[in-house]
Amino acid sequence: QVRLVESGGGLVQPGGSLRLSCAVSGSFSSINGMGWYRQAPGKQREVVADITTTGRTSYVDSVKGRFTISRGNAGNTVYLQMNSLKSEDTAVYFCSLGLPNSRPIYWGQGTQVTVSS
């Protein structure tokens, strides 16, 4: 059974930084895509960033230049380094796993990120 577990969320002041981590356990295709989504209260879940096993990345425009997605060497961990955080980044962040260029198949339980002074 595939399981994704996120960590690293919390409360940070505007302009601060956080690093989210997601660890994957269980068996899944070695060719895959992992990503981070977020959902703010009253809004739809949106993709923040994703990365394939080849290292190709993409970002939503609102986080370009501030967030960086990366994978661990073993390929079963994904990170999201978030810098210059803004209040509008406040949301529950979810880790995802699926096939490349396809909708996610597996989701983590989510981790809260709150940006506030």
Order of alpha helices (4+ residues) and beta strands (2+ residues): beta-beta-beta-beta-beta-beta-beta-beta-beta-beta-beta
